Amino acid sequence: RKTKSRRQNRKCIKMADEDNAELLALQRIDETCTQLQQQGNYLEALECMERGLVLRQHFFGADSEEVWRACKVVGEMCNLLAMTYLQQEDFAMVLELLKKAEILTERDPPGRAVTFNNLACYYRRQGKLHASLQYLQKALKIEGRLEKVDNPADTHLNACAVLSQLGRHQSALEHAQSALILLQEELFNGVNPLGDEAVPPKADRIAVLAIAYHNIGVEQEFLKKFDQSLSSYRKGVEVAERYLGPDHSITVTLRNSTVAARRAIVAKDPQARAQLTTKQAKSKAKKGKGGGSKRATGTV
């Protein structure tokens, strides 16, 4: 009995030593991952994370909370890298990373919505618009069930872009309008962004808001709602000028697009041409009387 007990003790000690060794190895891997990310070596960091995930599965169990938390972190890294490789047009790597992310985000609905959005971007770049739209619809379905979504308007803007390319302009307009509402709530709590009470928000999100106005204008132009279209184009420029400045690249691009759109609309629509002629005549009359001062707003 004593011999058997000693054997069991030795076995327990050996197992404890092995567990300690695995925990130490996991700790070293995590530290290395952190260092690699700080150095900007994200692909090496991902490989390191994947090794850590395997160790966690072995140590904590494949269905443990520890493993699913690690899956979430690795999935985020896959999405980050995928978008980097998409900019570099390394499409094979993009798809590999996003398919990994799809598996890793099985129990992470916000992460899965991001993954589906990124897959939609990938398929759109590949010219596979129907596949892109399917992934956007999946992302919207997930986001509709979540209490909190980071940048919820972006999925609608992506859907607008794809639907527009497919020639489905009414649906595209509806998604752009949904994006606009969400952005106004996100940035101004529903307050008019052109009102005096609006507080300056983050520049990158303001750029998205200005683009949302512009996209609404594009779809309204396709639907021959020319007056509404010109108004939406102008609002996009006004928002960009107010919060980004008149010389910001987004402001300049939107202003130039608005000028081009106005010319195109005037050429196509006799009513718009007549309205423009009337406005020009009134402007000349005011200048002739000396009653008007020229104000450079940058809008058209």
BARO-137562 format. One record per residue (C-alpha): residue number from 1; residue in one letter; x, y, z. Coordinates in steps of 0.02 Angstrom, whole numbers, plus 50000, padded with zeros to 5 digits. Last residue first. Layout:
REM residues N
{site NUM; a; {X; Y; Z}}
...
***
This chain:
REM residues 300
{site 300; v; {48902; 53753; 47286}}
{site 299; t; {48991; 53761; 47452}}
{site 298; g; {49164; 53837; 47480}}
{site 297; t; {49090; 53964; 47597}}
{site 296; a; {49165; 54120; 47521}}
{site 295; r; {49040; 54259; 47558}}
{site 294; k; {49022; 54399; 47431}}
{site 293; s; {48930; 54548; 47501}}
{site 292; g; {48759; 54593; 47432}}
{site 291; g; {48666; 54757; 47424}}
{site 290; g; {48771; 54848; 47297}}
{site 289; k; {48620; 54867; 47184}}
{site 288; g; {48712; 54784; 47039}}
{site 287; k; {48774; 54647; 47155}}
{site 286; k; {48595; 54609; 47205}}
{site 285; a; {48537; 54602; 47023}}
{site 284; k; {48682; 54487; 46978}}
{site 283; s; {48633; 54367; 47117}}
{site 282; k; {48451; 54369; 47064}}
{site 281; a; {48502; 54326; 46885}}
{site 280; q; {48615; 54185; 46944}}
{site 279; k; {48476; 54113; 47052}}
{site 278; t; {48353; 54120; 46906}}
{site 277; t; {48477; 54034; 46789}}
{site 276; l; {48508; 53898; 46921}}
{site 275; q; {48321; 53869; 46939}}
{site 274; a; {48300; 53856; 46750}}
{site 273; r; {48441; 53729; 46737}}
{site 272; a; {48367; 53628; 46881}}
{site 271; q; {48200; 53626; 46790}}
{site 270; p; {48282; 53576; 46625}}
{site 269; d; {48365; 53423; 46707}}
{site 268; k; {48507; 53330; 46620}}
{site 267; a; {48636; 53468; 46593}}
{site 266; v; {48593; 53550; 46759}}
{site 265; i; {48612; 53381; 46845}}
{site 264; a; {48783; 53350; 46766}}
{site 263; r; {48846; 53523; 46812}}
{site 262; r; {48782; 53503; 46990}}
{site 261; a; {48864; 53332; 47004}}
{site 260; a; {49033; 53401; 46946}}
{site 259; v; {49025; 53543; 47073}}
{site 258; t; {48973; 53419; 47209}}
{site 257; s; {49115; 53302; 47166}}
{site 256; n; {49240; 53445; 47179}}
{site 255; r; {49171; 53495; 47349}}
{site 254; l; {49170; 53314; 47409}}
{site 253; t; {49352; 53290; 47359}}
{site 252; v; {49407; 53456; 47435}}
{site 251; t; {49317; 53421; 47598}}
{site 250; i; {49390; 53245; 47609}}
{site 249; s; {49566; 53312; 47576}}
{site 248; h; {49550; 53445; 47712}}
{site 247; d; {49571; 53622; 47644}}
{site 246; p; {49401; 53692; 47695}}
{site 245; g; {49412; 53626; 47874}}
{site 244; l; {49368; 53458; 47950}}
{site 243; y; {49221; 53508; 48061}}
{site 242; r; {49135; 53650; 47969}}
{site 241; e; {49202; 53616; 47795}}
{site 240; a; {49159; 53430; 47803}}
{site 239; v; {48983; 53464; 47868}}
{site 238; e; {48953; 53597; 47735}}
{site 237; v; {49019; 53484; 47595}}
{site 236; g; {48904; 53341; 47644}}
{site 235; k; {48759; 53462; 47664}}
{site 234; r; {48788; 53528; 47488}}
{site 233; y; {48783; 53353; 47411}}
{site 232; s; {48622; 53317; 47506}}
{site 231; s; {48539; 53477; 47441}}
{site 230; l; {48596; 53439; 47263}}
{site 229; s; {48517; 53266; 47274}}
{site 228; q; {48355; 53329; 47348}}
{site 227; d; {48333; 53448; 47201}}
{site 226; f; {48382; 53312; 47077}}
{site 225; k; {48272; 53169; 47132}}
{site 224; k; {48312; 53079; 46969}}
{site 223; l; {48332; 52909; 47057}}
{site 222; f; {48517; 52905; 47008}}
{site 221; e; {48533; 53082; 47077}}
{site 220; q; {48450; 53028; 47240}}
{site 219; e; {48577; 52885; 47250}}
{site 218; v; {48725; 53004; 47229}}
{site 217; g; {48654; 53131; 47351}}
{site 216; i; {48630; 52997; 47484}}
{site 215; n; {48811; 52947; 47453}}
{site 214; h; {48866; 53127; 47482}}
{site 213; y; {48771; 53140; 47646}}
{site 212; a; {48850; 52975; 47702}}
{site 211; i; {49022; 53040; 47647}}
{site 210; a; {49002; 53190; 47762}}
{site 209; l; {48955; 53074; 47905}}
{site 208; v; {49104; 52960; 47870}}
{site 207; a; {49222; 53110; 47872}}
{site 206; i; {49142; 53162; 48036}}
{site 205; r; {49187; 52989; 48103}}
{site 204; d; {49371; 53013; 48060}}
{site 203; a; {49372; 53189; 48131}}
{site 202; k; {49306; 53141; 48302}}
{site 201; p; {49164; 53252; 48361}}
{site 200; p; {49145; 53443; 48368}}
{site 199; v; {48992; 53487; 48476}}
{site 198; a; {48829; 53535; 48389}}
{site 197; e; {48728; 53672; 48473}}
{site 196; d; {48742; 53796; 48328}}
{site 195; g; {48659; 53676; 48207}}
{site 194; l; {48744; 53596; 48056}}
{site 193; p; {48764; 53428; 48143}}
{site 192; n; {48576; 53430; 48186}}
{site 191; v; {48563; 53351; 48359}}
{site 190; g; {48520; 53163; 48361}}
{site 189; n; {48643; 53122; 48498}}
{site 188; f; {48776; 53220; 48403}}
{site 187; l; {48906; 53093; 48348}}
{site 186; e; {48825; 52923; 48370}}
{site 185; e; {48646; 52982; 48347}}
{site 184; q; {48693; 53081; 48192}}
{site 183; l; {48793; 52933; 48129}}
{site 182; l; {48647; 52813; 48155}}
{site 181; i; {48527; 52928; 48061}}
{site 180; l; {48651; 52949; 47917}}
{site 179; a; {48682; 52761; 47906}}
{site 178; s; {48495; 52729; 47893}}
{site 177; q; {48487; 52859; 47754}}
{site 176; a; {48629; 52772; 47661}}
{site 175; h; {48540; 52605; 47681}}
{site 174; e; {48378; 52677; 47611}}
{site 173; l; {48470; 52756; 47465}}
{site 172; a; {48552; 52590; 47418}}
{site 171; s; {48381; 52505; 47422}}
{site 170; q; {48314; 52638; 47302}}
{site 169; h; {48472; 52626; 47196}}
{site 168; r; {48474; 52440; 47159}}
{site 167; g; {48593; 52455; 47010}}
{site 166; l; {48708; 52318; 47074}}
{site 165; q; {48846; 52446; 47099}}
{site 164; s; {48723; 52548; 47203}}
{site 163; l; {48680; 52394; 47305}}
{site 162; v; {48866; 52369; 47344}}
{site 161; a; {48896; 52549; 47397}}
{site 160; c; {48737; 52560; 47501}}
{site 159; a; {48778; 52396; 47589}}
{site 158; n; {48949; 52466; 47637}}
{site 157; l; {48863; 52623; 47701}}
{site 156; h; {48741; 52516; 47802}}
{site 155; t; {48885; 52417; 47878}}
{site 154; d; {48975; 52579; 47923}}
{site 153; a; {48826; 52652; 48017}}
{site 152; p; {48846; 52530; 48162}}
{site 151; n; {49014; 52606; 48212}}
{site 150; d; {49041; 52496; 48365}}
{site 149; v; {48882; 52400; 48405}}
{site 148; k; {48791; 52395; 48572}}
{site 147; e; {48631; 52303; 48614}}
{site 146; l; {48661; 52170; 48483}}
{site 145; r; {48522; 52080; 48388}}
{site 144; g; {48518; 52202; 48241}}
{site 143; e; {48707; 52191; 48230}}
{site 142; i; {48693; 52004; 48192}}
{site 141; k; {48565; 52032; 48052}}
{site 140; l; {48666; 52177; 47983}}
{site 139; a; {48821; 52066; 47973}}
{site 138; k; {48726; 51929; 47883}}
{site 137; q; {48655; 52056; 47760}}
{site 136; l; {48831; 52121; 47732}}
{site 135; y; {48892; 51944; 47698}}
{site 134; q; {48756; 51916; 47568}}
{site 133; l; {48794; 52084; 47487}}
{site 132; s; {48976; 52037; 47460}}
{site 131; a; {48927; 51870; 47384}}
{site 130; h; {48811; 51963; 47265}}
{site 129; l; {48947; 52089; 47222}}
{site 128; k; {49084; 51968; 47173}}
{site 127; g; {49198; 52098; 47092}}
{site 126; q; {49350; 52036; 47190}}
{site 125; r; {49358; 52202; 47282}}
{site 124; r; {49175; 52176; 47328}}
{site 123; y; {49216; 52000; 47388}}
{site 122; y; {49351; 52066; 47506}}
{site 121; c; {49244; 52209; 47571}}
{site 120; a; {49102; 52087; 47607}}
{site 119; l; {49225; 51973; 47696}}
{site 118; n; {49273; 52123; 47803}}
{site 117; n; {49092; 52156; 47849}}
{site 116; f; {49069; 51970; 47888}}
{site 115; t; {49222; 51976; 48002}}
{site 114; v; {49158; 52132; 48091}}
{site 113; a; {48990; 52046; 48120}}
{site 112; r; {49083; 51892; 48184}}
{site 111; g; {49180; 51998; 48307}}
{site 110; p; {49019; 52076; 48373}}
{site 109; p; {48941; 51901; 48387}}
{site 108; d; {49089; 51821; 48480}}
{site 107; r; {49046; 51638; 48508}}
{site 106; e; {49091; 51575; 48333}}
{site 105; t; {49218; 51715; 48314}}
{site 104; l; {49368; 51598; 48293}}
{site 103; i; {49292; 51506; 48145}}
{site 102; e; {49251; 51665; 48047}}
{site 101; a; {49420; 51738; 48096}}
{site 100; k; {49510; 51590; 48017}}
{site 99; k; {49408; 51616; 47858}}
{site 98; l; {49456; 51799; 47866}}
{site 97; l; {49641; 51761; 47878}}
{site 96; e; {49642; 51639; 47732}}
{site 95; l; {49536; 51757; 47626}}
{site 94; v; {49654; 51903; 47655}}
{site 93; m; {49809; 51797; 47624}}
{site 92; a; {49744; 51744; 47454}}
{site 91; f; {49693; 51923; 47414}}
{site 90; d; {49863; 52003; 47436}}
{site 89; e; {49797; 52167; 47366}}
{site 88; q; {49911; 52271; 47481}}
{site 87; q; {49760; 52362; 47550}}
{site 86; l; {49677; 52191; 47572}}
{site 85; y; {49834; 52133; 47665}}
{site 84; t; {49807; 52267; 47797}}
{site 83; m; {49622; 52226; 47806}}
{site 82; a; {49663; 52043; 47837}}
{site 81; l; {49791; 52088; 47970}}
{site 80; l; {49663; 52177; 48077}}
{site 79; n; {49533; 52042; 48050}}
{site 78; c; {49654; 51903; 48099}}
{site 77; m; {49708; 52003; 48253}}
{site 76; e; {49527; 52021; 48309}}
{site 75; g; {49501; 51834; 48286}}
{site 74; v; {49654; 51798; 48394}}
{site 73; v; {49581; 51906; 48534}}
{site 72; k; {49409; 51824; 48522}}
{site 71; c; {49484; 51649; 48515}}
{site 70; a; {49582; 51689; 48675}}
{site 69; r; {49420; 51730; 48763}}
{site 68; w; {49348; 51568; 48695}}
{site 67; v; {49495; 51470; 48765}}
{site 66; e; {49484; 51544; 48939}}
{site 65; e; {49296; 51517; 48939}}
{site 64; s; {49328; 51330; 48918}}
{site 63; d; {49264; 51226; 48772}}
{site 62; a; {49432; 51159; 48711}}
{site 61; g; {49494; 51119; 48886}}
{site 60; f; {49599; 51224; 49005}}
{site 59; f; {49774; 51151; 48975}}
{site 58; h; {49763; 51075; 48802}}
{site 57; q; {49650; 51210; 48731}}
{site 56; r; {49758; 51343; 48814}}
{site 55; l; {49915; 51269; 48736}}
{site 54; v; {49834; 51272; 48562}}
{site 53; l; {49781; 51452; 48589}}
{site 52; g; {49957; 51502; 48642}}
{site 51; r; {50026; 51430; 48481}}
{site 50; e; {49895; 51529; 48384}}
{site 49; m; {49943; 51687; 48477}}
{site 48; c; {50126; 51665; 48428}}
{site 47; e; {50078; 51646; 48245}}
{site 46; l; {49972; 51804; 48262}}
{site 45; a; {50116; 51899; 48343}}
{site 44; e; {50228; 51848; 48197}}
{site 43; l; {50098; 51923; 48078}}
{site 42; y; {50081; 52077; 48187}}
{site 41; n; {50263; 52128; 48196}}
{site 40; g; {50225; 52309; 48245}}
{site 39; q; {50357; 52312; 48383}}
{site 38; q; {50223; 52332; 48516}}
{site 37; q; {50132; 52186; 48437}}
{site 36; l; {50288; 52078; 48445}}
{site 35; q; {50316; 52123; 48628}}
{site 34; t; {50137; 52078; 48675}}
{site 33; c; {50148; 51912; 48585}}
{site 32; t; {50314; 51872; 48671}}
{site 31; e; {50235; 51904; 48841}}
{site 30; d; {50089; 51790; 48797}}
{site 29; i; {50207; 51653; 48738}}
{site 28; r; {50310; 51666; 48898}}
{site 27; q; {50153; 51652; 49004}}
{site 26; l; {50096; 51501; 48905}}
{site 25; a; {50265; 51416; 48929}}
{site 24; l; {50255; 51453; 49116}}
{site 23; l; {50080; 51380; 49122}}
{site 22; e; {50138; 51226; 49026}}
{site 21; a; {50286; 51200; 49143}}
{site 20; n; {50174; 51220; 49295}}
{site 19; d; {50055; 51090; 49225}}
{site 18; e; {50199; 50971; 49191}}
{site 17; d; {50265; 50994; 49367}}
{site 16; a; {50091; 50963; 49438}}
{site 15; m; {50077; 50805; 49333}}
{site 14; k; {50246; 50744; 49396}}
{site 13; i; {50199; 50783; 49575}}
{site 12; c; {50035; 50688; 49555}}
{site 11; k; {50126; 50538; 49479}}
{site 10; r; {50256; 50540; 49617}}
{site 9; n; {50116; 50543; 49746}}
{site 8; q; {50026; 50400; 49659}}
{site 7; r; {50187; 50298; 49657}}
{site 6; r; {50215; 50335; 49841}}
{site 5; s; {50038; 50277; 49880}}
{site 4; k; {50064; 50116; 49785}}
{site 3; t; {50226; 50082; 49878}}
{site 2; k; {50141; 50120; 50045}}
{site 1; r; {50000; 50000; 50000}}
***
